[in-house]
Amino acid sequence: MSILTVSQLNRYVAFRLQEDERLRGILLRGEIANFTRNFRSGHCYFSLRDEEASVRAVMFRSHADRLPFDPENGMHVIVQGTVTLYERDGAYQVNVTDMQPDGVGAQALALQQRREKLSKLGYFAPERKRPVPPFPKKIGIVTSRSGAALQDMLQILQRRYPIGCVCIYPAVVQGEQAPQSVADALRTAGNDGCDLILMGRGGGSNEDLSAFQSEEVATAVFLSPVPVISAVGHETDHCIADEVADLRAPTPSAAAELAVPDLTEMSAALRALRERLDRAMSRILESSENALNAVQNRLQKQSPVHSIQMKTEQIAARSARLDHAVQQLLSQKEQSLMLLLNRIEAVSPIAVLQRGYALVYQNDTLVLDAAQLKSGDTLQIHFAKGSAFAAVTDIPEGESTHEI
């Protein structure tokens, strides 16, 4: 019996494993453990294990790069590969050429992992979402030039907002080239002076919409310098690009309606606002005018001119009352004087004379008794009109005298 070296033994065992058809293209179920990926070579090294045993496995970069998901520790998978021997260590391993999640579809898992990754990077953070500009001057549309979605958006934008400038950035929205094409169109629109970007396409299967689930498109939306409205598929379709965008619309038509205001409605609203403004200004002016009048009245009442005017009016009123009182007093005095004059006149000798009586004087002395006279005396007789001289010729005796 010949003596073998360790190398010879390992080489022989490796050859025997390679020759065994039953160890080629086997399907193996297990849980991933000790997973590492060499950053230089891109090869993946891990173990597959179940409840009782484990086996080493390797997946070279050429196969690993084609995986739609990232393998992780604890993940249950089904792998396809060939059993080989790593001659240096004398340990056998499985060279994995394909891998699928056990119980979860590879696409679904990849999508879940991508969402988790982008979420950690802040792609879905609500605070980073920007508001849509109310009156965009330049609107970019990223979609297929031949798709019905483009015509729907153009018609709505023209009807609602004819003053806006619309630029089309065509992109492939389906197939292997779609993610890169959409991402490039987004970057071009963002650097072309657009105020807003509409991105989307019409409905389709999950595979048709896969470009908008890609990390390339999500990153382009995230890094866009202007707000992005995403409208991919129908209302029930949800893509990663929708979640990263600043605003999601259920359909491309709805995206166009959300992007711009309706000028017809705005004109009506402006007319209503103008009427409200006119009424409000009228009320303000009226109120201000009333307030100004009130202030002017207060100032006028407190001004020296007003005080002088008030005093002048008071003096005039008092002067009028005084004149009236004087007139009344003079009238009363005049009436009293007239009464007194009437009384005086009633007892006046002249009044007596006017009734036919006369006054007889002797040497300026009023003769009251005939006994004062003697024959030959000269008398002066005063009548109501005029006077006369007379001489006493006889004085009868025994006649009674009478007072005049």
C-alpha positions as CSV (number, residue, x, y, z in Angstrom):
1,M,0.0,0.0,0.0
2,S,1.4,3.4,-1.0
3,I,1.7,6.3,1.3
4,L,-0.3,9.4,0.3
5,T,0.3,13.0,1.1
6,V,-2.4,15.1,2.5
7,S,-2.6,17.1,-0.8
8,Q,-3.0,13.9,-2.7
9,L,-5.8,12.7,-0.4
10,N,-7.7,16.0,-0.7
11,R,-7.2,16.1,-4.4
12,Y,-8.6,12.6,-4.7
13,V,-11.6,13.2,-2.6
14,A,-12.3,16.4,-4.6
15,F,-12.1,14.5,-7.8
16,R,-14.5,11.8,-6.5
17,L,-17.0,14.5,-5.4
18,Q,-16.7,16.1,-8.8
19,E,-17.4,12.9,-10.5
20,D,-20.6,12.1,-8.4
21,E,-23.6,13.2,-10.5
22,R,-25.8,13.1,-7.4
23,L,-23.8,16.0,-5.9
24,R,-24.2,18.3,-8.8
25,G,-27.1,20.9,-9.0
26,I,-28.5,19.8,-5.7
27,L,-31.3,21.7,-4.0
28,L,-30.6,22.4,-0.3
29,R,-32.8,23.9,2.3
30,G,-31.3,25.6,5.4
31,E,-30.8,28.7,7.5
32,I,-28.0,31.2,6.7
33,A,-25.4,31.6,9.4
34,N,-22.0,33.4,9.6
35,F,-22.7,35.3,6.4
36,T,-19.9,37.6,5.1
37,R,-19.2,39.2,1.8
38,N,-15.7,40.1,0.7
39,F,-15.7,43.7,-0.4
40,R,-12.8,43.2,-2.8
41,S,-13.9,40.1,-4.6
42,G,-17.6,40.3,-4.0
43,H,-17.8,36.6,-3.1
44,C,-20.2,35.5,-0.3
45,Y,-19.2,33.0,2.4
46,F,-21.7,31.5,4.8
47,S,-23.0,28.3,6.4
48,L,-26.3,26.5,5.9
49,R,-27.7,24.8,8.9
50,D,-30.7,23.0,10.3
51,E,-31.5,21.7,13.8
52,E,-28.8,19.0,13.7
53,A,-26.0,20.0,11.3
54,S,-24.4,22.7,9.2
55,V,-22.4,22.9,6.0
56,R,-20.1,25.5,4.6
57,A,-21.1,27.3,1.4
58,V,-19.7,29.9,-1.0
59,M,-21.4,32.0,-3.7
60,F,-19.1,33.6,-6.1
61,R,-19.6,37.2,-7.3
62,S,-20.8,36.2,-10.8
63,H,-23.8,34.5,-9.2
64,A,-24.2,36.8,-6.1
65,D,-24.6,39.9,-8.3
66,R,-27.7,38.4,-10.0
67,L,-29.6,37.9,-6.7
68,P,-32.6,40.2,-6.4
69,F,-32.2,40.4,-2.6
70,D,-29.4,40.6,0.0
71,P,-28.8,37.4,1.9
72,E,-28.8,37.9,5.7
73,N,-28.1,35.8,8.8
74,G,-31.2,33.9,10.0
75,M,-32.8,33.9,6.6
76,H,-34.3,30.6,5.5
77,V,-33.4,29.8,1.9
78,I,-33.3,27.1,-0.8
79,V,-30.0,27.0,-2.7
80,Q,-28.9,25.3,-5.8
81,G,-25.3,24.2,-6.1
82,T,-22.6,21.6,-6.3
83,V,-20.7,19.8,-3.5
84,T,-17.0,20.4,-3.8
85,L,-13.9,20.1,-1.6
86,Y,-11.8,23.0,-0.6
87,E,-8.4,21.2,-0.8
88,R,-6.4,23.6,1.3
89,D,-8.5,22.9,4.4
90,G,-9.8,19.4,3.5
91,A,-13.4,20.6,4.1
92,Y,-16.2,20.1,1.7
93,Q,-18.6,22.9,0.8
94,V,-21.4,23.8,-1.5
95,N,-20.7,26.1,-4.4
96,V,-24.0,28.0,-4.6
97,T,-25.2,29.1,-8.1
98,D,-28.7,30.3,-7.2
99,M,-30.6,31.1,-4.0
100,Q,-34.3,31.7,-3.3
101,P,-36.0,32.7,0.0
102,D,-37.8,29.8,1.6
103,G,-41.5,30.7,1.9
104,V,-41.1,34.3,0.6
105,G,-40.7,35.3,-3.0
106,A,-37.3,36.7,-4.0
107,Q,-38.9,39.9,-5.5
108,A,-41.0,40.5,-2.5
109,L,-38.0,40.0,-0.1
110,A,-35.9,42.3,-2.3
111,L,-38.5,45.0,-2.2
112,Q,-38.9,44.7,1.5
113,Q,-35.1,44.9,2.0
114,R,-34.9,47.9,-0.3
115,R,-37.7,49.7,1.6
116,E,-35.9,49.1,4.9
117,K,-32.6,50.3,3.5
118,L,-34.1,53.5,2.0
119,S,-36.1,54.1,5.2
120,K,-32.9,54.1,7.2
121,L,-31.4,56.6,4.8
122,G,-34.4,59.0,5.4
123,Y,-36.0,58.6,1.9
124,F,-39.5,58.4,3.3
125,A,-39.2,61.0,6.1
126,P,-42.3,63.2,6.1
127,E,-40.3,66.3,7.2
128,R,-38.2,66.3,4.0
129,K,-41.2,66.4,1.7
130,R,-41.6,69.8,0.0
131,P,-44.8,71.6,-0.9
132,V,-45.9,71.9,-4.5
133,P,-45.3,75.5,-5.8
134,P,-48.7,77.2,-6.1
135,F,-47.9,78.8,-9.5
136,P,-45.2,76.8,-11.3
137,K,-43.7,78.6,-14.3
138,K,-42.0,75.5,-15.8
139,I,-43.4,72.0,-15.4
140,G,-41.4,68.9,-16.3
141,I,-43.1,65.6,-17.3
142,V,-41.0,62.4,-17.0
143,T,-42.8,59.5,-18.8
144,S,-43.0,57.6,-22.0
145,R,-43.5,59.8,-25.0
146,S,-45.9,57.3,-26.6
147,G,-47.9,56.5,-23.5
148,A,-51.5,57.6,-22.9
149,A,-50.5,59.0,-19.6
150,L,-48.6,61.8,-21.3
151,Q,-51.6,62.9,-23.4
152,D,-53.9,62.9,-20.3
153,M,-51.5,65.1,-18.4
154,L,-51.0,67.5,-21.3
155,Q,-54.7,68.0,-21.8
156,I,-55.4,68.7,-18.2
157,L,-52.5,71.1,-17.8
158,Q,-53.6,73.0,-20.9
159,R,-57.1,73.2,-19.7
160,R,-56.4,74.2,-16.1
161,Y,-53.2,76.2,-16.5
162,P,-52.5,77.4,-20.0
163,I,-50.0,80.0,-18.8
164,G,-47.5,77.3,-17.7
165,C,-44.6,76.1,-19.7
166,V,-44.6,72.3,-20.0
167,C,-41.5,70.4,-21.0
168,I,-41.4,66.7,-21.8
169,Y,-38.4,64.5,-20.7
170,P,-39.1,61.2,-22.3
171,A,-38.0,58.0,-20.6
172,V,-38.3,54.2,-21.0
173,V,-40.7,53.2,-18.3
174,Q,-40.7,49.4,-18.7
175,G,-37.9,46.8,-19.1
176,E,-34.3,46.5,-18.0
177,Q,-33.3,49.9,-19.2
178,A,-36.3,51.7,-17.5
179,P,-34.7,52.4,-14.0
180,Q,-31.7,54.1,-15.5
181,S,-33.7,55.9,-18.1
182,V,-36.2,57.3,-15.6
183,A,-33.5,58.3,-13.2
184,D,-31.6,60.2,-16.0
185,A,-34.8,62.0,-17.1
186,L,-35.4,63.1,-13.5
187,R,-31.9,64.5,-13.2
188,T,-32.2,66.3,-16.5
189,A,-35.5,67.9,-15.6
190,G,-34.2,68.9,-12.2
191,N,-31.2,70.6,-13.7
192,D,-33.2,72.3,-16.5
193,G,-34.9,74.9,-14.4
194,C,-38.2,73.2,-13.8
195,D,-40.2,74.3,-10.8
196,L,-42.0,71.0,-10.6
197,I,-41.7,67.5,-12.0
198,L,-44.5,65.1,-12.8
199,M,-43.3,61.5,-13.0
200,G,-45.4,58.4,-13.9
201,R,-46.9,56.0,-16.3
202,G,-50.2,54.2,-16.9
203,G,-51.3,51.0,-15.3
204,G,-49.7,47.6,-15.7
205,S,-48.5,44.5,-13.9
206,N,-46.1,44.5,-11.0
207,E,-43.3,43.6,-13.5
208,D,-44.3,46.5,-15.7
209,L,-44.1,48.9,-12.8
210,S,-40.8,47.5,-11.4
211,A,-38.7,50.4,-12.6
212,F,-40.4,52.6,-10.1
213,Q,-39.6,50.1,-7.3
214,S,-35.9,50.5,-8.1
215,E,-33.3,52.2,-5.9
216,E,-32.0,54.2,-8.9
217,V,-35.3,55.9,-9.4
218,A,-35.9,56.3,-5.7
219,T,-32.5,58.0,-5.3
220,A,-33.1,60.3,-8.3
221,V,-36.4,61.4,-6.8
222,F,-34.8,61.9,-3.4
223,L,-32.0,64.0,-4.8
224,S,-34.3,66.1,-7.1
225,P,-33.7,69.8,-6.5
226,V,-37.4,70.5,-7.1
227,P,-40.6,68.8,-5.8
228,V,-41.7,65.6,-7.6
229,I,-45.3,64.4,-8.0
230,S,-45.4,60.6,-8.6
231,A,-48.3,58.9,-10.4
232,V,-47.5,55.3,-11.2
233,G,-50.2,53.0,-12.4
234,H,-53.7,53.0,-11.0
235,E,-54.9,54.2,-7.6
236,T,-54.3,50.7,-6.0
237,D,-50.7,50.6,-7.2
238,H,-48.0,51.7,-4.7
239,C,-44.4,52.0,-5.6
240,I,-41.3,53.0,-3.7
241,A,-41.0,56.1,-6.0
242,D,-44.5,57.1,-4.7
243,E,-43.3,57.0,-1.1
244,V,-40.1,59.0,-1.8
245,A,-41.9,61.6,-3.9
246,D,-43.0,64.9,-2.3
247,L,-46.6,64.1,-3.3
248,R,-48.3,61.0,-4.6
249,A,-51.2,61.1,-7.0
250,P,-53.5,58.1,-7.7
251,T,-53.3,58.5,-11.5
252,P,-51.3,60.6,-14.0
253,S,-54.5,62.7,-14.6
254,A,-54.8,63.4,-10.9
255,A,-51.1,64.3,-10.8
256,A,-51.7,67.0,-13.4
257,E,-54.7,68.4,-11.4
258,L,-52.6,68.5,-8.2
259,A,-49.7,70.2,-10.0
260,V,-51.5,73.3,-11.1
261,P,-54.5,75.4,-10.0
262,D,-57.6,75.8,-12.2
263,L,-57.4,79.4,-13.6
264,T,-61.1,79.5,-14.2
265,E,-61.9,78.6,-10.6
266,M,-59.2,81.1,-9.5
267,S,-60.7,83.9,-11.5
268,A,-64.1,83.3,-9.9
269,A,-62.5,83.1,-6.5
270,L,-60.6,86.3,-7.2
271,R,-63.8,88.1,-8.2
272,A,-65.4,86.9,-5.0
273,L,-62.4,88.0,-3.0
274,R,-62.4,91.4,-4.8
275,E,-66.1,91.9,-3.9
276,R,-65.4,91.0,-0.3
277,L,-62.4,93.3,-0.3
278,D,-64.5,96.2,-1.7
279,R,-67.2,95.6,0.9
280,A,-64.6,95.4,3.7
281,M,-62.9,98.6,2.5
282,S,-66.2,100.4,2.4
283,R,-67.0,99.3,5.9
284,I,-63.5,100.4,7.0
285,L,-63.8,103.7,5.3
286,E,-67.2,104.3,6.7
287,S,-66.0,103.4,10.2
288,S,-62.9,105.5,9.8
289,E,-65.0,108.4,8.6
290,N,-67.3,108.1,11.6
291,A,-64.3,107.9,13.9
292,L,-62.8,111.0,12.3
293,N,-66.0,112.9,12.6
294,A,-66.2,111.9,16.3
295,V,-62.7,113.1,16.8
296,Q,-63.3,116.3,15.0
297,N,-66.4,116.9,17.1
298,R,-64.5,116.3,20.2
299,L,-61.7,118.6,19.1
300,Q,-64.2,121.2,18.0
301,K,-65.9,121.1,21.4
302,Q,-62.5,121.4,23.2
303,S,-61.1,124.2,20.9
304,P,-60.9,127.9,22.1
305,V,-62.9,129.0,19.1
306,H,-65.8,126.7,20.0
307,S,-65.6,127.9,23.6
308,I,-65.6,131.5,22.5
309,Q,-68.5,130.8,20.2
310,M,-70.4,129.1,23.0
311,K,-69.7,132.0,25.4
312,T,-70.8,134.4,22.7
313,E,-74.0,132.5,22.2
314,Q,-74.6,132.4,25.9
315,I,-74.0,136.2,26.2
316,A,-76.3,136.9,23.2
317,A,-79.0,134.7,24.8
318,R,-78.6,136.4,28.2
319,S,-78.5,139.9,26.4
320,A,-81.7,139.0,24.6
321,R,-83.3,137.8,27.9
322,L,-82.1,141.1,29.6
323,D,-83.5,143.2,26.8
324,H,-86.8,141.4,27.0
325,A,-86.8,141.8,30.8
326,V,-86.0,145.6,30.4
327,Q,-88.8,145.9,27.9
328,Q,-91.2,144.2,30.2
329,L,-90.1,146.4,33.1
330,L,-90.4,149.6,31.0
331,S,-93.8,148.5,29.8
332,Q,-94.9,147.8,33.4
333,K,-93.4,151.2,34.6
334,E,-95.1,152.9,31.6
335,Q,-98.4,151.4,32.5
336,S,-97.9,152.4,36.2
337,L,-97.0,155.9,35.1
338,M,-100.1,156.1,32.9
339,L,-102.2,155.0,35.7
340,L,-100.6,157.6,38.0
341,L,-101.0,160.3,35.4
342,N,-104.6,159.4,35.0
343,R,-105.1,159.6,38.7
344,I,-103.2,162.9,38.8
345,E,-105.1,164.2,35.9
346,A,-108.3,163.2,37.6
347,V,-107.5,165.4,40.6
348,S,-105.8,168.2,38.7
349,P,-107.3,171.8,38.9
350,I,-107.0,172.0,35.2
351,A,-109.4,169.1,34.8
352,V,-111.8,170.9,37.1
353,L,-111.5,174.0,35.0
354,Q,-112.2,172.0,31.9
355,R,-115.5,171.0,33.5
356,G,-116.5,174.7,33.6
357,Y,-115.0,175.8,36.9
358,A,-112.6,178.8,37.3
359,L,-109.9,179.9,39.8
360,V,-110.1,183.3,41.4
361,Y,-106.9,185.0,42.7
362,Q,-106.4,188.2,44.6
363,N,-102.9,189.3,44.5
364,D,-101.7,185.8,43.6
365,T,-103.7,184.4,46.5
366,L,-106.4,181.9,45.7
367,V,-109.7,183.2,47.0
368,L,-111.5,180.5,48.9
369,D,-114.1,182.5,50.8
370,A,-116.1,185.5,49.7
371,A,-115.6,187.0,53.2
372,Q,-112.1,187.7,52.1
373,L,-113.3,190.2,49.6
374,K,-114.8,193.7,49.7
375,S,-116.2,195.9,47.1
376,G,-113.7,197.4,44.7
377,D,-111.2,194.5,45.0
378,T,-109.6,193.5,41.8
379,L,-109.6,189.8,41.0
380,Q,-107.8,187.6,38.4
381,I,-110.0,184.7,37.1
382,H,-108.4,181.7,35.4
383,F,-110.5,179.6,33.1
384,A,-109.6,176.3,31.4
385,K,-108.5,178.4,28.5
386,G,-107.2,181.8,29.2
387,S,-107.8,184.3,32.2
388,A,-109.6,187.6,32.9
389,F,-109.6,190.4,35.5
390,A,-112.7,191.5,37.3
391,A,-113.8,193.9,40.1
392,V,-115.9,193.1,43.1
393,T,-119.1,195.3,43.0
394,D,-121.1,193.7,45.7
395,I,-120.9,191.0,48.3
396,P,-124.4,189.7,49.3
397,E,-124.7,189.1,53.0
398,G,-126.1,186.1,54.5
399,E,-125.1,183.7,51.7
400,S,-123.4,180.5,52.6
401,T,-120.0,179.9,51.3
402,H,-119.0,176.7,49.4
403,E,-115.7,175.1,49.1
404,I,-114.4,174.9,45.6
